[in-house]
């Protein structure tokens, strides 16, 4: 398996991508005249993305504390 830092970085990248897609979804559909109005599904996506980033940061932090 990969190291904690590699897994953490992958989670951070995926979390940022999920957050960007959640926010851009409303902009692309343009249902609210340019405003970002997050519905329930988009809010769930943002929460999952933020959770992935936090877990990724924790894995990087833990990986820096343990010797290989």
C-alpha positions as CSV (number, residue, x, y, z in Angstrom):
1,X,0.0,0.0,0.0
2,X,1.0,3.6,-0.4
3,X,2.3,5.8,2.4
4,X,0.0,8.0,4.5
5,X,1.2,11.1,2.8
6,X,0.3,9.7,-0.6
7,X,-3.1,8.7,0.5
8,X,-3.6,12.0,2.2
9,X,-2.7,14.0,-0.9
10,X,-5.0,11.9,-3.0
11,X,-7.9,12.5,-0.6
12,X,-7.2,16.3,-0.6
13,X,-7.2,16.5,-4.4
14,X,-10.4,14.5,-4.6
15,X,-12.0,16.6,-1.9
16,X,-11.1,19.8,-3.7
17,X,-12.5,18.4,-7.0
18,X,-15.8,17.4,-5.3
19,X,-16.1,20.8,-3.8
20,X,-15.5,22.6,-7.1
21,X,-18.0,20.4,-8.9
22,X,-20.6,21.0,-6.2
23,X,-20.3,24.8,-6.4
24,X,-20.0,24.9,-10.2
25,X,-23.1,22.8,-10.7
26,X,-25.3,25.8,-10.0
27,X,-23.2,28.1,-12.1
28,X,-23.3,25.8,-15.1
29,X,-27.0,25.2,-14.9
30,X,-27.6,29.0,-14.2
31,X,-31.0,28.5,-12.6
32,X,-30.5,31.3,-10.1
33,X,-29.2,34.1,-12.4
34,X,-25.5,33.6,-11.5
35,X,-26.1,33.1,-7.8
36,X,-24.8,29.9,-6.1
37,X,-27.8,28.3,-4.3
38,X,-26.8,25.0,-2.9
39,X,-29.5,22.4,-2.6
40,X,-29.5,19.4,-0.4
41,X,-27.5,17.2,-2.7
42,X,-24.9,19.9,-3.3
43,X,-24.6,20.5,0.4
44,X,-24.0,16.8,1.0
45,X,-21.3,16.8,-1.7
46,X,-19.6,19.8,-0.1
47,X,-19.7,18.1,3.3
48,X,-18.1,14.9,1.8
49,X,-15.5,17.0,0.1
50,X,-14.5,18.9,3.2
51,X,-14.4,15.6,5.2
52,X,-12.1,14.1,2.6
53,X,-9.8,17.2,2.8
54,X,-9.7,17.0,6.6
55,X,-9.0,13.2,6.6
56,X,-6.2,13.8,4.0
57,X,-4.6,16.5,6.2
58,X,-4.8,14.1,9.2
59,X,-3.1,11.4,7.2
60,X,-0.3,13.7,6.0
61,X,0.2,14.9,9.6
62,X,0.2,11.3,10.9
63,X,2.6,10.3,8.2
64,X,5.0,13.0,9.2
65,X,5.0,11.8,12.8
66,X,5.7,8.1,12.1
67,X,9.0,6.9,10.7
68,X,9.0,4.7,7.5
